[in-house]
Amino acid sequence: MSVPYETAYEPPESPEPASPEEHLERLLSRALNSFDLPDEAVRRLERALAYDSSLHSAHHSAGLHRETYRHTWLLADGQALTLWELAHNTGPGSHAQYELYLDEEEAGVATARLPLPPDTPASDLPVLLQTAPPPEPRHTYVPDDSADHARRLLRRAENPAGADRPGDDMARLLRSAFAHQITQAFGRTGLSGEPRLGFALYEHAFLLFDGSEVSLWEVEHTATTDGRHMCEVYVSERAARSAMARRARTYPATRSR
């Protein structure tokens, strides 16, 4: 008789691990074969920036259970590394046992050895991280409250809505940002003989949980009627530089009004 997934055995854990390193320590401490994992893989995981897990497959019948979990870490270099955890109670005394594997195929071989019927995949839960290594990151990111930084950047933008200004879709995408880097791409004051007139261009690069990168381009300038500081945000460097050139051309007329 099959047992609904909701009754799957999960040992109590309190408090829940808070950091990627604590998740790793928890898995390694309970795995019977943790010593088989390559030392280099463990060292890389110890420096991970983010962690996510999901149920890959499960089977429950006749008082026995078996689950396979996919644990994925996002590393500092932008790559993702996955461990496959096999949890079951088919050993002596029906005590919960755990095994860790670096390769999905090895986890499948271990699962096939258990005295249970053939594996029946469960519906995969959404996985936050890619299991395939994403492209090498273009920037050196700093993990921070990056989603809030993106929200504040978009909120202070004063340029009118249009194709070149980030919209709601970009705002939603950047909610998954967990690291960012700010780089000044251009800075100049005293343009066209006006000592008060200044322009600066910044790239705000964000690293998302799926390993992808998104950049917003911020123009700061004083080409306003009263010389006050103004911020504009664009989706591309080309659009940002075009906006600076346009502001510089119209500045004399703006000041004369």
C-alpha positions as CSV (number, residue, x, y, z in Angstrom):
1,M,0.0,0.0,0.0
2,S,1.4,3.3,-1.0
3,V,1.7,6.1,1.5
4,P,0.9,9.7,0.4
5,Y,3.9,11.9,0.1
6,E,2.7,14.2,2.9
7,T,3.5,11.4,5.4
8,A,7.1,11.1,4.2
9,Y,9.5,10.7,7.1
10,E,11.5,13.8,7.8
11,P,13.6,13.9,11.0
12,P,13.0,17.0,13.1
13,E,15.7,19.7,12.6
14,S,15.7,22.8,14.7
15,P,16.8,25.4,14.1
16,E,16.8,25.3,10.3
17,P,20.3,26.0,8.9
18,A,20.6,29.6,7.8
19,S,23.6,29.7,5.5
20,P,24.8,27.6,2.6
21,E,27.7,26.4,4.7
22,E,25.4,25.3,7.5
23,H,23.3,23.3,5.0
24,L,26.4,21.6,3.8
25,E,27.6,20.8,7.3
26,R,24.2,19.3,8.1
27,L,24.2,17.0,5.0
28,L,27.8,15.9,5.5
29,S,27.3,15.2,9.2
30,R,24.5,12.7,8.6
31,A,25.7,11.1,5.4
32,L,27.2,7.6,5.9
33,N,29.5,8.0,2.9
34,S,30.5,11.7,3.2
35,F,34.2,10.7,3.2
36,D,33.7,9.5,-0.4
37,L,33.1,13.0,-1.7
38,P,36.0,14.6,-3.4
39,D,37.8,17.1,-1.2
40,E,37.9,19.7,-3.9
41,A,34.1,19.6,-4.3
42,V,33.7,20.1,-0.6
43,R,36.1,23.0,-0.5
44,R,34.2,24.7,-3.3
45,L,30.9,24.2,-1.5
46,E,32.2,25.7,1.7
47,R,32.5,29.0,-0.2
48,A,29.0,28.9,-1.8
49,L,26.9,32.0,-1.9
50,A,23.4,30.5,-2.0
51,Y,21.6,27.2,-1.5
52,D,18.4,25.5,-2.7
53,S,17.0,22.0,-2.5
54,S,14.1,20.0,-4.1
55,L,12.6,16.5,-4.0
56,H,13.7,14.6,-7.1
57,S,11.8,11.3,-6.5
58,A,10.2,9.2,-3.8
59,H,8.7,5.9,-2.9
60,H,6.7,4.8,0.2
61,S,5.2,1.3,0.8
62,A,4.9,-1.4,3.4
63,G,6.5,0.9,6.1
64,L,9.5,1.6,4.0
65,H,10.4,4.9,2.4
66,R,13.0,6.3,0.1
67,E,13.5,9.8,-1.2
68,T,16.1,11.4,-3.4
69,Y,16.8,15.1,-2.9
70,R,18.7,17.5,-5.2
71,H,20.8,20.0,-3.2
72,T,22.3,22.8,-5.3
73,W,24.7,25.5,-4.3
74,L,25.6,28.7,-6.3
75,L,29.3,29.2,-6.0
76,A,31.3,32.3,-5.8
77,D,32.5,32.0,-9.5
78,G,28.9,31.9,-10.7
79,Q,28.8,28.1,-11.3
80,A,26.4,25.7,-9.7
81,L,27.3,22.4,-8.0
82,T,24.7,19.7,-7.0
83,L,24.8,16.9,-4.5
84,W,22.2,14.1,-4.7
85,E,21.0,12.8,-1.3
86,L,19.4,9.4,-0.9
87,A,17.4,9.1,2.3
88,H,15.8,5.7,3.2
89,N,14.9,3.4,6.1
90,T,15.6,0.0,4.5
91,G,18.6,-0.8,6.8
92,P,18.7,-2.7,10.1
93,G,16.1,-1.5,12.6
94,S,14.4,0.7,9.9
95,H,16.5,3.6,11.1
96,A,16.8,6.6,8.7
97,Q,20.0,6.5,6.7
98,Y,21.5,9.1,4.4
99,E,23.9,8.9,1.5
100,L,25.4,11.7,-0.7
101,Y,26.5,11.5,-4.3
102,L,28.2,14.0,-6.6
103,D,26.6,12.4,-9.7
104,E,23.0,11.7,-10.4
105,E,23.8,8.3,-12.0
106,E,25.7,7.2,-8.9
107,A,22.7,8.1,-6.8
108,G,20.5,6.1,-9.2
109,V,22.7,3.0,-8.8
110,A,22.5,3.3,-5.0
111,T,18.8,3.6,-5.2
112,A,18.5,0.5,-7.4
113,R,20.3,-1.5,-4.6
114,L,17.5,-0.8,-2.1
115,P,14.9,-3.6,-1.4
116,L,12.1,-1.5,-2.9
117,P,10.1,-1.6,-6.2
118,P,11.5,0.3,-9.2
119,D,11.9,4.0,-8.8
120,T,8.8,6.2,-9.5
121,P,9.8,9.8,-10.2
122,A,7.9,12.4,-8.2
123,S,6.9,15.7,-9.7
124,D,10.0,17.8,-9.6
125,L,9.6,20.9,-7.5
126,P,10.8,24.2,-9.0
127,V,14.6,24.5,-8.7
128,L,15.9,27.9,-7.9
129,L,19.4,27.3,-9.3
130,Q,20.6,25.9,-12.6
131,T,22.3,22.5,-12.4
132,A,24.4,23.1,-15.5
133,P,27.2,25.6,-15.0
134,P,26.2,29.0,-16.4
135,P,28.6,31.2,-18.4
136,E,31.5,32.7,-16.5
137,P,30.4,35.9,-14.7
138,R,31.6,39.2,-16.2
139,H,31.9,40.9,-12.9
140,T,33.2,40.4,-9.4
141,Y,30.1,40.5,-7.3
142,V,29.5,41.3,-3.6
143,P,26.7,39.4,-1.9
144,D,24.4,42.0,-0.3
145,D,20.8,43.1,-0.1
146,S,21.0,43.5,-3.9
147,A,17.2,43.1,-4.6
148,D,16.6,46.1,-2.3
149,H,19.4,48.0,-4.0
150,A,17.7,47.4,-7.4
151,R,14.4,48.5,-6.0
152,R,15.9,51.8,-4.7
153,L,17.7,52.4,-8.0
154,L,14.6,52.1,-10.0
155,R,12.6,54.2,-7.6
156,R,14.9,57.2,-7.9
157,A,15.0,57.2,-11.7
158,E,13.4,60.4,-13.1
159,N,13.5,59.7,-16.8
160,P,10.1,59.2,-18.4
161,A,8.7,55.7,-19.1
162,G,9.6,54.3,-22.4
163,A,11.4,51.5,-24.2
164,D,14.8,52.5,-22.8
165,R,13.7,52.8,-19.1
166,P,13.4,49.6,-17.1
167,G,9.8,48.5,-16.6
168,D,7.8,46.3,-14.3
169,D,9.2,43.1,-15.9
170,M,12.7,44.2,-15.0
171,A,11.7,45.1,-11.5
172,R,10.2,41.6,-11.0
173,L,13.3,40.0,-12.5
174,L,15.6,41.8,-10.1
175,R,13.8,40.6,-7.1
176,S,15.9,37.4,-7.4
177,A,19.2,39.4,-7.3
178,F,21.5,38.4,-4.5
179,A,24.8,40.1,-5.4
180,H,25.8,43.2,-7.4
181,Q,28.7,45.4,-8.4
182,I,28.7,49.1,-9.2
183,T,31.2,50.4,-11.7
184,Q,31.7,54.0,-12.9
185,A,31.9,54.0,-16.6
186,F,32.1,57.7,-17.2
187,G,32.6,60.8,-15.1
188,R,33.1,64.4,-16.2
189,T,32.5,67.9,-14.8
190,G,32.8,71.3,-16.3
191,L,31.3,70.3,-19.7
192,S,31.1,73.0,-22.4
193,G,32.6,75.6,-20.1
194,E,29.9,75.2,-17.5
195,P,31.7,74.4,-14.2
196,R,28.4,73.3,-12.5
197,L,27.4,70.9,-15.3
198,G,28.5,67.3,-14.6
199,F,27.7,63.9,-15.9
200,A,28.5,60.5,-14.5
201,L,27.6,57.0,-15.8
202,Y,27.4,53.9,-13.6
203,E,26.8,50.3,-14.4
204,H,24.8,48.4,-11.8
205,A,25.4,44.7,-12.5
206,F,23.3,42.2,-10.7
207,L,23.8,38.4,-10.3
208,L,20.6,36.4,-10.1
209,F,19.9,33.1,-8.4
210,D,19.9,31.3,-11.7
211,G,23.4,32.4,-12.5
212,S,22.4,35.0,-15.1
213,E,23.5,38.6,-15.1
214,V,21.6,41.8,-15.6
215,S,22.9,45.4,-15.8
216,L,21.2,48.7,-15.4
217,W,22.9,51.9,-16.4
218,E,22.5,55.0,-14.2
219,V,23.1,58.5,-15.5
220,E,23.6,61.2,-12.8
221,H,23.8,64.8,-14.1
222,T,23.1,68.4,-13.3
223,A,21.7,69.4,-16.7
224,T,18.5,70.7,-15.1
225,T,16.9,74.1,-15.1
226,D,18.0,74.8,-11.5
227,G,21.2,72.9,-11.6
228,R,19.9,70.2,-9.2
229,H,21.2,66.7,-9.2
230,M,19.1,64.3,-11.4
231,C,19.2,60.5,-11.8
232,E,18.0,58.5,-14.8
233,V,18.2,54.8,-15.3
234,Y,18.4,52.9,-18.7
235,V,18.4,49.3,-19.8
236,S,21.5,49.6,-21.9
237,E,24.8,51.5,-22.0
238,R,24.0,52.8,-25.5
239,A,20.7,54.3,-24.3
240,A,22.4,55.9,-21.3
241,R,25.1,57.5,-23.4
242,S,22.6,58.8,-25.9
243,A,20.7,60.4,-23.0
244,M,23.8,62.1,-21.8
245,A,24.6,63.5,-25.2
246,R,21.0,64.7,-25.6
247,R,21.0,66.4,-22.2
248,A,24.4,68.1,-23.0
249,R,23.0,69.4,-26.3
250,T,19.8,70.8,-24.8
251,Y,21.4,72.2,-21.6
252,P,22.1,75.8,-22.8
253,A,18.4,76.1,-23.9
254,T,17.2,74.7,-20.6
255,R,19.3,77.1,-18.6
256,S,18.0,80.1,-20.6
257,R,14.4,79.5,-19.8
